[in-house]
Amino acid sequence: MTIYYTLTFCLMVAEVVMFGVLVTPLPYKIRKALFNWLSHSPIVAKVAYGLKISFIFITILFVDALQRMWRTVAEAEAAKSGGQGLQDVRAETNHAAKKFYSQRNVYLTGFTLFLSLVLTRVFAIILDLIETQTAYAALKQQVANNNRPGNDALKKEVEELKKKLAAKTQDFDTLKNQAASQAAEYNRLADEYNKSTGTPAKGKKD
């Protein structure tokens, strides 16, 4: 792979690792401290700013990879209709490799962009979840320590927070399942294409 696609692959691996950290079941206090640090750290803010710029370039690479893939498909169709090119075993092998690399680049850049959206959404959901858990714990303690009239209103608010907490948890689980299914589909498509063309995914250059 060229240097920019290698860097894209490294970024995708980093996103997968970060996603694994976010969805790891940590104790409440540790998770709260971790996300407070991620939300307010100036170092993390600078890294996030740099990643936003990187994703702009990855978007450009994704569009370029799509154009290359469409052009490769168009060349294959033209060769078939003209009866040229694909009859030669070497030319057919070169075309299959070119098609594989173009599709690989589309999957690589597209999955990297998709993971960036998933990570952003998961991070926001977990932050809301932590805030809801904090408010719920405070109200629960207040209800337990308060025996004066008016507890019904507090209990009602606690029930509303319970519902909100359950909804946030469901959203988080849904995004987690979507990311896992996208990763499985990416691996399945790559394996199927490698099996159909006999072209190895590693050890070749663009």
C-alpha positions as CSV (number, residue, x, y, z in Angstrom):
1,M,0.0,0.0,0.0
2,T,1.1,3.6,-0.6
3,I,2.0,5.7,2.4
4,Y,-1.4,7.5,2.7
5,Y,-3.4,4.2,2.6
6,T,-1.0,2.8,5.1
7,L,-1.7,5.7,7.4
8,T,-5.4,5.3,6.8
9,F,-5.1,1.7,7.8
10,C,-3.2,2.6,11.0
11,L,-5.9,5.2,11.8
12,M,-8.6,2.5,11.3
13,V,-6.8,0.2,13.7
14,A,-6.6,3.0,16.2
15,E,-10.3,3.6,15.9
16,V,-11.1,-0.1,16.4
17,V,-8.9,-0.1,19.6
18,M,-10.6,3.1,20.8
19,F,-14.0,1.6,20.1
20,G,-13.0,-1.4,22.2
21,V,-12.0,0.8,25.1
22,L,-15.2,2.8,24.9
23,V,-17.4,-0.3,25.0
24,T,-15.4,-2.1,27.7
25,P,-17.6,-2.6,30.8
26,L,-15.7,-0.5,33.3
27,P,-16.7,0.4,36.9
28,Y,-18.8,3.6,37.0
29,K,-16.2,5.7,38.8
30,I,-13.4,4.7,36.4
31,R,-15.6,5.3,33.4
32,K,-16.7,8.7,34.7
33,A,-13.1,9.8,35.4
34,L,-12.0,8.6,32.0
35,F,-14.7,10.4,30.1
36,N,-14.3,13.6,32.1
37,W,-10.6,13.5,31.2
38,L,-11.4,12.9,27.5
39,S,-13.9,15.7,27.5
40,H,-11.8,18.4,29.2
41,S,-8.2,17.5,28.4
42,P,-6.5,20.1,26.1
43,I,-4.2,17.4,24.7
44,V,-7.2,15.3,23.6
45,A,-8.8,18.5,22.1
46,K,-5.7,19.1,20.0
47,V,-5.6,15.5,18.9
48,A,-9.3,15.6,18.0
49,Y,-8.7,18.8,15.9
50,G,-5.9,17.1,14.0
51,L,-8.1,14.0,13.4
52,K,-10.8,16.2,11.9
53,I,-8.4,17.5,9.4
54,S,-7.2,14.0,8.7
55,F,-10.8,12.9,8.0
56,I,-11.1,15.6,5.4
57,F,-8.2,14.1,3.5
58,I,-9.6,10.6,4.0
59,T,-12.9,11.7,2.5
60,I,-11.0,12.9,-0.5
61,L,-9.3,9.5,-0.7
62,F,-12.6,7.8,-0.5
63,V,-14.0,9.8,-3.4
64,D,-10.9,9.1,-5.4
65,A,-11.0,5.4,-4.6
66,L,-14.7,5.2,-5.7
67,Q,-13.8,6.9,-9.0
68,R,-10.9,4.5,-9.6
69,M,-13.2,1.5,-8.8
70,W,-15.9,2.7,-11.3
71,R,-13.2,3.3,-13.9
72,T,-11.8,-0.2,-13.4
73,V,-15.3,-1.7,-13.8
74,A,-15.9,0.4,-16.9
75,E,-12.6,-0.8,-18.4
76,A,-13.6,-4.4,-17.7
77,E,-16.9,-3.9,-19.4
78,A,-15.3,-2.2,-22.4
79,A,-12.8,-5.1,-22.7
80,K,-15.5,-7.7,-22.6
81,S,-17.6,-5.9,-25.2
82,G,-14.6,-5.4,-27.5
83,G,-13.4,-8.9,-27.0
84,Q,-9.9,-7.7,-26.0
85,G,-7.7,-7.8,-23.0
86,L,-9.4,-10.4,-20.9
87,Q,-8.4,-13.3,-23.2
88,D,-4.8,-12.9,-22.2
89,V,-4.1,-14.6,-18.8
90,R,-1.6,-12.0,-17.8
91,A,-3.9,-9.1,-18.7
92,E,-6.7,-10.8,-16.8
93,T,-4.6,-11.2,-13.8
94,N,-3.4,-7.6,-13.9
95,H,-7.0,-6.4,-14.2
96,A,-8.2,-8.6,-11.3
97,A,-5.4,-7.2,-9.1
98,K,-6.2,-3.7,-10.1
99,K,-9.9,-4.3,-9.3
100,F,-9.0,-5.8,-6.0
101,Y,-6.8,-2.9,-5.0
102,S,-9.5,-0.3,-6.0
103,Q,-12.1,-2.2,-4.0
104,R,-9.8,-2.6,-1.0
105,N,-9.1,1.2,-1.0
106,V,-12.8,1.9,-1.1
107,Y,-13.5,-0.5,1.8
108,L,-10.5,0.9,3.8
109,T,-11.4,4.6,3.5
110,G,-15.1,4.0,3.8
111,F,-14.9,1.9,6.9
112,T,-12.5,4.4,8.5
113,L,-15.0,7.2,7.9
114,F,-17.9,5.0,9.2
115,L,-15.9,4.2,12.4
116,S,-15.3,7.9,13.0
117,L,-19.0,8.6,12.9
118,V,-19.7,5.6,15.2
119,L,-17.0,6.7,17.7
120,T,-18.4,10.2,17.8
121,R,-21.9,9.0,18.4
122,V,-20.9,6.4,21.0
123,F,-18.8,8.9,22.9
124,A,-21.8,11.4,23.0
125,I,-24.2,8.6,24.2
126,I,-21.8,7.4,26.9
127,L,-21.4,11.0,28.2
128,D,-25.2,11.4,28.4
129,L,-25.4,8.1,30.1
130,I,-22.9,9.1,32.7
131,E,-24.7,12.4,33.3
132,T,-28.0,10.6,33.6
133,Q,-26.5,8.0,36.0
134,T,-25.1,10.8,38.2
135,A,-28.4,12.7,38.3
136,Y,-30.3,9.4,39.0
137,A,-27.9,8.5,41.9
138,A,-28.3,12.0,43.4
139,L,-32.1,11.9,43.2
140,K,-32.2,8.4,44.6
141,Q,-30.1,9.4,47.6
142,Q,-32.3,12.5,48.1
143,V,-35.4,10.4,48.1
144,A,-33.9,7.9,50.5
145,N,-32.9,10.7,52.9
146,N,-36.1,12.8,52.6
147,N,-39.3,11.7,54.4
148,R,-41.1,15.0,53.9
149,P,-44.2,15.4,51.7
150,G,-43.3,15.9,48.1
151,N,-41.5,12.7,47.7
152,D,-44.0,11.6,45.0
153,A,-42.6,14.3,42.7
154,L,-39.1,13.2,43.3
155,K,-40.0,9.6,42.7
156,K,-41.7,10.6,39.4
157,E,-38.5,12.4,38.4
158,V,-36.4,9.3,39.3
159,E,-38.7,7.1,37.2
160,E,-38.3,9.5,34.2
161,L,-34.5,9.3,34.7
162,K,-34.7,5.5,34.7
163,K,-36.5,5.6,31.4
164,K,-34.0,8.0,30.0
165,L,-31.2,5.8,31.2
166,A,-32.7,2.7,29.6
167,A,-33.1,4.6,26.3
168,K,-29.5,5.7,26.3
169,T,-28.3,2.2,27.1
170,Q,-30.4,0.8,24.2
171,D,-29.0,3.4,21.8
172,F,-25.5,2.5,22.9
173,D,-26.1,-1.3,22.4
174,T,-27.6,-0.6,19.0
175,L,-24.5,1.3,17.8
176,K,-22.3,-1.3,19.2
177,N,-24.1,-4.1,17.3
178,Q,-24.1,-2.0,14.1
179,A,-20.3,-1.5,14.3
180,A,-19.8,-5.2,14.9
181,S,-21.9,-6.1,11.9
182,Q,-20.1,-3.7,9.6
183,A,-16.8,-5.1,10.7
184,A,-18.0,-8.7,10.0
185,E,-19.4,-7.6,6.6
186,Y,-16.1,-5.9,5.7
187,N,-14.2,-9.1,6.5
188,R,-16.7,-11.3,4.6
189,L,-16.5,-9.2,1.4
190,A,-12.7,-9.2,1.5
191,D,-12.5,-12.9,2.1
192,E,-15.0,-13.6,-0.7
193,Y,-13.2,-11.4,-3.2
194,N,-9.8,-13.0,-2.3
195,K,-11.4,-16.5,-2.7
196,S,-12.9,-15.6,-6.1
197,T,-9.8,-14.0,-7.6
198,G,-7.1,-16.0,-5.8
199,T,-5.3,-12.7,-5.2
200,P,-3.7,-12.4,-1.7
201,A,-4.6,-9.3,0.3
202,K,-1.1,-8.8,1.7
203,G,2.4,-8.6,0.3
204,K,1.5,-6.6,-2.8
205,K,2.0,-3.0,-3.7
206,D,-0.3,-0.5,-5.4
